[in-house]
Amino acid sequence: MATHQNAANSNLAQLTRPGSLNGAADSRALYLKLFSGEMFKGFQHNTIARDLVMKRTIKSGKSLQFIYTGRTDAEFHTPGKSILGNDAGAPPVAEKTITIDDLLISSAFVYELDETLAHYELRGEISKKIGFALAEKYDRLIFRALTRGARAKAPVMKTNYVEPGGTQIQVGAGSNADDALNANHLVTAFYDAAASLDEKGVSQDGRVGILNPRQYYALIQQVGENGLINRDEQGTSRQKGNGIVEIAGIKIFKSMNVPFFSKYGTKYAPSSGASAATDLDTVDPGNTGDFVSAAIEDGRNSVTGINNDYGQGSNFANSCGLVFQKEGAGAVEAIGPQVQITSGDVSVIYQGDVILGRLAMGADYLNPAACVELFAGVTTKPAQFGTVQTATNNAGYGG
């Protein structure tokens, strides 16, 4: 058998290893750090929900407990009577638990020869796609948790001391799903949402709304100049969907990850058998591929890997937007967005590297009063899903 290399290694080339950190033995150290930056960039640029809710990080344990303290009352003192505290045991206290789901991953195998022959920077591009995939999943889970919260009662349920729960507001008044795209109906719904949040004592700081792109642009086109909408900026900045447009103090973001009639982001008119209550007249622009108008997958806690409850597609049959305040939901991370890459013997054996992005998190609603679901196509409010909050359970998972 032919020998491909000099076994004695008597004439070693003096290699310059651009991936080595200050000439250290690891010739791939700098490549790893370059990729890590690309992955985080891809994640951060494509997630909006992470910074709009309460985010906590845990270093040990499987879940995080949130404590609620209800209200108490006041009365005038009667001279001569002793003060021994509230005979009702107020204020009442309740809890909510958010459990970490199993490890969320996105990976790719990069064959070294392919990387050599490619006329573009292969790892950087793949890293962005991995970041996009993690961010997309992160946003979707949080939006589904917020929807669940909008349908839930408050954790504090002591008799005579029940706190406000979530809010559901119909966009329009009939049984037509296309009301979800009517700008005037949306504006009315936003003002109703703002009033509900005010009435339930929710802070005005951190109030946001999430709509799909067609709803967002409908607002700009139809009511953008009539004085109902306040903006911090004018011109093309309004098109970006980055919280520039406001209604009643609610900053509006657009996202293709918000639940919308059992789909993510948008829903097109079916070729036949349309239902006025759940199907829209929006014409498919064509060539949308497999990732646009994706169906909402099963996210119940009976699914392997899921320890919270994010519902299933049918639970979002008439959902068409969200309004919430930061306390509406929580995201608990045990492992923040990270990247791992194979090296050494594994790279030699397979002549390539596995690039892995990973994240361990869980999400659920916290304060239902801070969650508002917009729905259309039906006059009856969509039903609650998952474990129903009661006075004796915390509707959490991981017990």
N, C-alpha and C positions, 0 to 999 in steps of 0.2 A: 504494500500500500504506500502510496506517495506521501511524503512529508511536506506539509504546507508551510511550516515555520521552522526556523532554526532552533533545535531543541536545546542547544547550549546557550542560546541568547548571548552570543559573544559580541554581536554588533547592535546593541540597543540604540534606537533613535532617542534623542533628547526631546521628549514631548513637551509642548506648551499646552497645558490643560486649562482652557478658559473657564471651565466650570468649577475649578478648584479655588477655595477660599485661601488666599495668601499662601499658595503652594502646599496646602494640606493634602492628606492622602485621599480624602473624598473628592473625586473628580466631578461629582454631580451636585455639590452643595449649592452652588449659585443657581443652577437650573431649577432646583426645587423651589427656591425663594422667588424666582421670577414667576413660576407657575402659581404659587400661592397668591401672589398679588393679583394675578389675572382672575383667579377664581373668586376672590373676595370682591373684586370690582364688578364682576358679573352678577354676584349675589346682591350687593348693595344697590346697584343701579336698577334692579328689577323687582325689588320688594318694597312695598309701601306700607303694608299693614304692620310690620314689625315695630316701626317707630310711632304708630298711631294708637297702640294699646300699651298696657302695663307689661313690661318685660322684666323678668327676674332670672337670675342664674343661680343654680345650686351646684355645690361641689360634692355632695354626698346625698344619699337617700333617693327614693323613687318618685316622690311627689312633694308638692309644696302646699301648705295650708294657709288659707286666707281667712281672717277673722272679721266678722261683721258685728258692729255694735249698733243696736237699734236706738230708738228715741225714748225719752221719758217725758213726763209732764211736770207742770209746776202748779202750786196752789198757795193761797194766802194762809199765813199762820194764824191759828186761833190762840189768843193769849191763855196761858195756863196749860196748854197741851204739850206733851213731850214730843220731840222729833226723833223718830226711830227708823227712818228710812221709808222707802216706797213699799207699801204692802202688796203690790203686784209684782215685786221683784224686777222692776224696770231699772235700767234699760236691758232688754233682752240681748242675748249674744248667740250668734250662729257661725257656722263655718262653711267653707267651700274648699275642695281639694282638686288640684290639677296634677295629673299624673304624667310622667314622661312616657311618650310612645316609644316603640322600638326604634333602633337606629335607622335614620333616613339616609340613603346613599344614592349617589350617581357616579358611574365610573365608565372608563373607556380604556381599551388596550391599544397602545401605540407601538406599532412594529418599527423597529429602528431603521430598517431599510426604507420604509415608506417616509419616515421623517427626513431621511437623508435626501431622497429624491424629490420631495415636495418643494415647490417653488414659493411656498409661503410658510410662515411660522406656525407649525402644526399644533404644538402644545398649547400655545396661547389661545388659539381659536377653540380648541377642545375644552380648555379650562373655562372659557366664557360660557359655553353651552352647559357645562356641569353646574356652574353658578346659576344660570337661568333656571335649570330644572329644579334645584333646591329652593330657589326664591319663589317660583311658581307654586310649588307644593305648600310652602310656608304660608303664603298669602291666602290660598284657597282654604286651608284648614282654619285660619283665623276668621275669615269671612263666614264660614259655615258655623263656627262657634258663636259669632255675634248674632247670626240669624236664630240660633237656638235660644240665645239669651233674650231676644226680643219676644219670644213666645213663653218665657218662663215667669214663674212667680218669684217674689223676693225670698232669699234664704231666711230672713227674719219673719217668722209666722206666729209669734206668740199672740194669743187672743187679746184683742183690743190694742195690739201694738204691731200690726202687720205693716211692713214697709211696701212701697210701690214696686211693682214688677215691670216687665217689659212692655213695649208699645208696638202695635201693628197698625199701619195706615194704608188705606187703599188709595191707589193713584187712579183718579177718575171715580165714577160712581156706578158703572154698569158691569156687564160681563164680557168686556172686550179687552183682550190682552194688549192690543195696540195702544190703549190708554197709557201704557208704560213709556211710550215714546212721545207723548203729547207734552209739549213744553209748559203750557199753562197748567195742566194737571200736576206736573212735577213741581212747579213753583208753589202751588197750593199745598201739596203734600209736605214740602220742606217747611213752610210756615207752620203747618199743623205739628210737624215733628218738633220744631223749636219750641212751640207753646207747650207741648207735652213734656219736654225735658225741663222747661221752666217750672211747670206745675209740680213735677216730681222732685224738685230740688236738686237737679243735676247742674254741676258747674258749667259755666259758659266757656271756660278755657278748654281747649282741645276738642271742640266739636267738629266733626268732619262728616262728609257724605261720600259714598262710593256709588258711582253709576257706570254703566258701560259706555263705550265711546259714542254710540249713536244718541244716547240720551244726553250726554254732555254737549255734543255739537248741536243738538236740537235746542237746548237752552240758549246757547250763544246766538244761534240764528234767529230764533223767534222772540226772545225777550231780552236780548242783550243790550238793547238801547232804550228800554222804556223806564229805566230808573228803578226797577225792582231789584236788580242785582248790583251789589257793590263790588268793586274790584280794586285791588292795589295797583294794578298795572293795566295798560291799554295795548291795543294793537295785536301783533302776532303772539305776544306772550299769553294771551287768553286761549290760544289753541293748544297749548302744551299739556293742559290737564294736571298741573302740579299745584293745585290748591289756590290758584289765582282767583277764580270765580267764587263768590260767596253769596249765599242766600240766608238772610236772617242770622248772620254771624256764623254760618256753617260753611266751612271750606269744602269745596267739592273737588274730588279726585276722580279720574277715570281709570278703569282697570278692566282687563280682559279675564280676571280671575274671580269676579263677583258672581255669585249664583244668579242665573237669569233664566227662569222658566225651565228648570232642570238641566240647563246647559251652563257652561262657563262663558261669561262675557257677551255672548250674542246668540240669537236663535233665528234661523231663516224659515221662511214659509215652506211647508212640505209640498211635494209635487201633487199630492192628493190626500183626501181625508182630513182636511184641516179642522181644528176645533177653535172656535172663537175665543174660548176661555184660556187656552194654553198655547195657541199658535199665533204668530204675528204675520203681517203682510210683507215683512222685510224680504226683499228678493235676494237670493244668493248671488253674490257678484261673480261667482265662478272661480274655479281653480283655488279653492280655499284649503285644500289639503286635508290632512288628518288631525290637525291640532287646533283649528278654528271651529268654534261652536262645539267643543268637546262635551260629551255627556258627563254629568256628575257621577263619579264612581261611588261604590258602597263604602262608606266611612264609619259604619257602626262599630261599636267596641267588641262585637263578636268576630270581626275580621282579624285575622292573624296580624300582629304587629301594632294594632291600634288599641290603646288603653283608655282613651276618652271616647266620646260619642259625637261624631260629626254628621250623622244622618246618612240618608241615601238619596238618590236622584228624585224619587217621588215626593220627598219632603220639601222640595224646592220648586214644585210644579208651577207656582204662581209668584215666586219671589222675583223682584225686579230692582232691588237697590237697598242700600243701608244708610242709616244715619246713626252715629254713635259718638260717645264721649270717651276719653281715654280709659276711664274706669270700667267700661263696658265689658272688656275681655282681658285675659291675661295670657301671656306666652311664657312658659317656663323652659329654660334651656339647661341641659346638663352638659352638653357638648355644643359649643358654638360652631359656626361654619368653619370647617377645617379641611385640609388637603393632605393626603398621604400618597406616596409613590414608591413603587418597588425599586430595588437597586441590588447591587452585589450579585450573588449567585443566581438569584431569581431572574435578573435581567439577562445574565449570560445564557441560562438554560432556554429562555423563551425568546431571546434576542429582541427584547422590547420591554416596555414598562406598563403596568397597570396604574392609571391615574384615578384616584378616588377622592370624591368630595363627600363629606359626611356631616351629619347634624343630628343631635338628639334633643327633641323638644316635645312639648305637649301644649295644647291650647284649649281654653274653655271660657265660657262667659263668667264674669265676676259679679258686677252690679247690673241686674236686668233692667233697672230703671234707666240706665244709660244706653240702652240698645233700642233701636227703632228699625223695624223691617218695613220696607215698601213692598206692596203686592198689588197685582192687577188681574183682571179677568174673572174674578169671583167677588161676591159681596160678603162671603163668610171668611173670617180670618183663618189662615192656615193653622193646622193643629200643632201642638207641641210634640216634639219627638225626643227620643232618648229617655233616660230615667227621669221621671217627673219629680220635681222638688216637693217635699212634704215637710211638715213640722219636725219630723223625726229622722229624716235623712238629709245629707248634704248634697245629693245629686252629683257626687264626685265618684271617681273610679280609682281603684287601687287600694281599697280598704282591706 
